[in-house]
Amino acid sequence: MFDPLLEQDPWIQELRAQDRAKSREEGIVEGELRSTRSILLNIVKKRFPSLASIAEAKTPQLDKPAVLSVLIEQISLAADENVARNVLEPPTPS
């Protein structure tokens, strides 16, 4: 009985529009995360296959596309496997 009235209410319509926009933004961020994680894994697998398992364990923990982009750059420019390992697993200070 009240459903049509609620559907026509501008406040309800605005709330629903905000929810749709938020869901869309979350979907875009999640897609970007998936893509950058995949790129990072592919680069590691091609350049440093022995580090693939480390990268596979680390990438799901990363939830910021900017951080993943920096890692992609660092791995791409890594001179050797030791440098790449330190990028993926920074040494812990003693």
C-alpha angles and dihedrals in degrees: 000000000000096000096090090049092050092047091055096046110112092216092054090046090052092049091051092048090052091050091051092048092048092049090049092050092048089051092051092049091047091050091049090050092051091049097047092045089052092049092050092049092048093051092048092047092051099041102030110017092173089063095052094101091051091050091046090054095044104044098065088057092058114087103170119083091208092058091048090050091054090050090050090053093046094048091046091054097039110128095211145350094277091057091047091049090053090051092052095037110024111205113258115239113248 
